[in-house]
């Protein structure tokens, strides 16, 4: 029996409720919605870590960041790490990564602080090349040859960074086709607009040359090349949008009006906001917000938030159109009846929750809950699954569907039993967060562990006397922190014990003991 193909589509910094099929009142995403309409949409799917690199490594390995070792942005996934893509490749799959990968650093800049640099670390150099995604390889116009297999991928078309500042093979292609590319990418030459959001600018890059179009075209070319091909394929198609800076090109800039969006959870909606929210607000009130880093969450005005929402929606709409073209190419290739399509994202964005924008240590639903759609041609009927699920579950689910043996140390579980909307695999989820530098008012880089259950979220912050506890049955928007509530002490104690056991279960089980001591 022929093994199924897999087309995995990933967006960046895309919260679950910003799709039509997840109930967004304004944003229209008909092509992604069509996948959900004939597949399974997971309502409570969460990132293993709400940070790009750790969660992408969790997707590849099926393991928590504390186990696979890529815990913070700026690190790298060890070449010693087994990925499920490697397993597919060993089983005869053609494997391709088209777009953003981000399991190695995209810059060559030194880390921005945190732990002091030591002459020697706890781990010796394993000899791997961890510079492949860095800008120096893509400085010219001639395509940089990638060293493959790359974490299991035989074919790599690399896109780094975000918005119209994307690099990698895309930038080399752009410079070949647009000699004025560097001028068009210069923020000083952006098109006129009246938006005030500090992360918004109107790119001069035409739609046809924007990164989303480039990745769409590479995916379409790949799928057309599979016509008549007997070898099964795994294609990872990864868009760097709707991540900030918010730069939808051409007609997508004005596709949505900021006036059509609502700030549903302003700062005042939280009865007792945790310290990082207050710290961000103080930076806004005293005028020091402008000195924060470009990737730090910040407190924004209602106008700024509405603009960010509208521009993010424009970026998502462009991706949705690209998904439509990619699915059409799949159908034209004759491979659609043998291809499982997966849609997900690496993490979310506060995008106005309590007046915050971007992401940070606070493990709210806005940044941990992401879309997950499994569209399988063999599925009998569409479904919506309420099961708790995590990024670590993607690897074992794909391997199980492919009929390929998993490898030791996988911590996720197959979700195939949930596709009818009835099954469940977890009673609780663990979400890990490790910062690479000090921000949001913390005295050291934040280290956070969160437990998500059917009813609650508990978050514990290293070296902090405060924490977070929310009852999602009574307070689905997390507006009342019950951490210090006397009548919830027993609940807090019980959840702390569950979190401890969950953290113990996340300890790396690989490799197992081979011999008796």
C-alpha positions, 0 to 999 in steps of 0.5 A: 500500500502506498504511503500518504504524502504530507503537506504541512503549512505553517504560519508565524506568530498566528493566534488561533482565533485569527481565522474565519473557521476559528470564529474571527468576526472580521477576517475572511480565510476561505481557503484555510476554512475549506481545509477545516470544513473537510478535516478536523479542527482542533480547538485546544491546540497549544504550542510546546513553547510560545517562542519560534525556535524552541517550538519549531524544534518541538515540531521536528522532534516531538519533544519538549524544549527541555529535552531537545535542548533548543530552549531559547531563540538564538540557540540551535537544534543539535545535529545529533537530534533525530527528527521525524522528517529523518524517519520519513526520509529513511522510509523512502520519502522525498523531503523538502523545506520551503520557507522559514525553518528557524532551527538555527540562528538567523543572525551572527550577532552576539546574544543580547545578555543573560547568562555570562559567557564561559570559556567552556560549556556543559556540552562539548562542540559536536562539530555541527555547522550551525551557521547555515541560516545566517545572512552572510551566506545570502549576501550576493545574488547567486543562490547559496548551496545548502548542506543537506540533508538538513534535519532530514530535508533533502531539498531546502529553499530557505527564507529567514526573518520576517515581513519585507525584511526576509532574507535567505534564498528569497533575498538572493532571488529578489535581488536577481529579479529586482535590482533595486531590491535593497532600496525598496526594502529600506524603511526610509523608502516606504510608501506613504501612510498615516498609521502610527503603530510602531511595528507598521510600515508600508512596504514598497515591495510589490505583491508578486515579489513579497516573501509570501508570494515567493514561498507560494511559488516554490511550493507550487513548483514543488507540487507540480513536480510530483505529477506521476511521481510514485515516491511519497513526499513530505513538504514543509511550507512555512510562511514568516508572516503574520509576524511583525513588522506588519508589512502586507504589500499592495492591496493587502495593506488596505484590505481591512480597515482598523475601524472594523476591529475591536480591542476586546480585552483592554488593560482595564478588563484585567482585575489584577494584572500580573507585574509584567503587564503593569511594567509594560504600561509604565514604560508607555506612560513614562515615554520609555517604550521606544527604548525597548527592543524591536521584538519585546512585547509593548503596551499600545494605544487602542489605535495602534492595536487596531492598526496592528490587527488590520495589518496582521489580517491583511498578511493572513489574507495573503497567506490564505490566498497562497494556500488556495493556490498551493491546494490547487497545484496539489489537485492539478498534480494528481496527488490530492487523494493521497495527501494529508494537509496540515495547517498550524502555527509556531505561536501566537501574539497578544495582539491587543490582549490587555493592551499588549502587542507581540509576545513574552513570558506571560503564557496567555492563550493569545500566544500559546493557543494556535490553529491546528487543522488535519485534513486527511483524504481518508477522513469519513467526515469533518470534525471539531476536536476539543482534545488538549493537544500540543506541538509535540504531538505532530511528529508522532501523528505524522509517523503513525499516519505514514506507518513509520516506526517512531524513534526513542524519546518521542514525548508527544502522542498520536492524535489519530484517535481524535480525528473523529472529534471524540478521542483525547490523548492528554489530561493536561499539557506542559508549556515551557518558556525560557527567555534569552535576555531580561525584559518585561520587568524581570530581574533575570531572563524569565523561566516559566512553566505552565500547566493547562488542564481542561479547566485551569491554567497555572503558570509558575515563574522562577524566582518570583513570589507571584504566579498565575492561576485562571479558571477557564470555566468561570473566566475564559478570557483570563481576567482574574488571577486567582493565585492569591485567592484564599478559596483557591489554595487547594486548587493551586496546591493540586495543580502545583503537584500536577505541574511537578509530575508533568515536568518530571515526565518531560525529562529526556528519556533518551537514550535508555540504559543499555546495560545493568550498572 
